[in-house]
Amino acid sequence: MTPRVVFPNKILPYLLVAPQLAITLVFFYWPASQALYQSMLREDPFGLKSKFVWFDNFKKVLADPNYINSIHVTAIFSIATALLSMVVALILAVMADKVVRSRNLYRTLLIWPYAVAPAIAGMLWLFLFNPSIGSLAYALRWMGIPWDPLLKGDQAMVLVVMAAAWKQISYNFLFFVAGLQAIPKTLIEAAAIDGAREFKRFWTIVFPLLAPTTFFLLVVNTVYAFFDTFGIIHAVTGGGPGKATETLVYKVYNDGFVNLILGDSAAQSVILMVIVIALTAVQFRYVERKVHYG
Amino acid sequence: MATVDLKDVRKVYPGGVEAVKGVSIAIPDKALCVLVGPSGCGKSTLLRMIAGLETISDGTCAFDGKVVNTIGPTERDIAMVFQNYALYPHMKVYDNMAYGLRNRGTPKDEIDRRVRETAKILELSHLLDRRPRELSGGQRQRVAMGRAIVRQPKVFLFDEPLSNLDAKLRGQMRVEIKNLQRALGVTSVYVTHDQLEAMTLADILVVMNAGKVEQMGNPLDIYEQPASTFVASFIGAPPMNLLPITNGKFTDGSALSITAPAGATILGFRPEDADVTESAPKQGLTLPAKVEGVEPVGAESFLYCAAAGQRIVVRVSGRALHEIGAKLTVSAPLEKLHWFDKDGKRVG
């Protein structure tokens, strides 16, 4: 235990933490409380007056089949995005770890996509898979796959998952490479001498030792899929076709800023906040138990 | 159980650096061969080539007469104890030891029997449910040993296994390793930079320097008859006193009390073979010396003296009563003198 630092001055410590506290209060607690307050208001169609309705907005939102659909969409989208981006990143990291010559070049190239803005990334994929002008869409049709994400919901989902995952691969890659480097080479050698072939070595030694990294990325990627993918969805599908790719965050935007149902939108964002807090708590509570640090 | 034969083994790294420059060693069945040398002498590289962790650039490595150059570490049927132990941190002690057997498809009850048996020998039975980070350094070392023993491999390889332990534990484990190796009768190669460990453990001692074997043989023979000044100064602590001579004179111009054999340019004698006396012996070397430092160790003392223009060390038993600045005569019997030529090779 490091000894506690004792400040002789009574006010100084409070002054030192004040900026951080101020930022947290102004940019987190204040908006959060505003959202909470707003989620219990209902405005008239002209926005002239609003009425305090307690939990009516929540009741309305949770009874809405569109909202239930949105939960489904978000679950599929988040799991698929997190899994795809982590699996691909892990494969790339393991391969990049083996390269001896010009490994830094490969690493730099693999990290680049992270610098691309979400909306741009979305547009890139949209162009590639555009049914009329996309080169990859052309290839898919040539292979006999009727590709039309503008009409087919599941294909639109595949497209946004790919775009969202692609964006996150670089980030995951970076952490996996660092995680792999932290595993002592002698452990791999010891496992080889102990008769484990490469595949076995990976699953019995490398993967368990990467667990802290994997766990961290699982949390980060889930939060990413929930919140940071708005730009991609907005650029690629706009939540469509129908409501096939309308995630919870996108629905908050749609209902609040497009349809101007502010009370519903606020109620949804409060629910979303609760979901993410619960999810992270569950991850830390249950998944982390299986993680060995050091 | 196997013989290990190295024939003209070389290691050249891609950059062109030659780490091992043609080493041939024949290790008979059940023998413990110790590779000793300063850091960077190629001893660890040689061990890793025997393990299959490094490719052999040239020459052959054979187990029981069968060349294993192209066989990977997984199939060589060896076990290795690493300097940092390389225990799997996410596995319990039991699983650490069982891992190698599981990978080779040993039946479950057989694994259980062997792990518990080995744990008993190494006094690890009460630690089987712990993870490596919950163990002390000495216990980790035992687990690393256990992981090697439980496999019953053809060859044991040790890569400085005791260098992370404190002096007392090191002495203890040294004896245990020797006894275990004898009892199990497994051919072993042991790498160390500690000459004491090398002397006490080895059936065959190989002294290496700059990628080459300087001398190889029985440890006491090497101690008695070092083949070169390098071996003379590496084996034995404190190292042998080496005094350059030219035309029967030391570097400070004083004359040698005896005649040097032809071609000899360096005279050597061990600190423990020399003595300080009032009256010079009739035969042998005598050197006037001045005490510059005294190191009492308990049962013996080391006198650091200026003699023949050099700093020499003399071991005297018991407590030395000499004071710094005192003048005395150092003597050594003729048969305990070593002569080396200008290339550092032994003469006579």
Interface residues (C-beta under 8 A of the other chain):
Chain A: P184 T186 L187 E189 A190 A191 A192 I193 D194 G195 A196 R197 K200 T204 I205 P208 L209 A211 H292 G294
Chain B: A51 G52 L53 G72 P73 T74 R76 I78 A79 M80 F82 N84 A86 Y88 P89 H90 Y99 G100 N103 R104 R131 R133 R147 R151
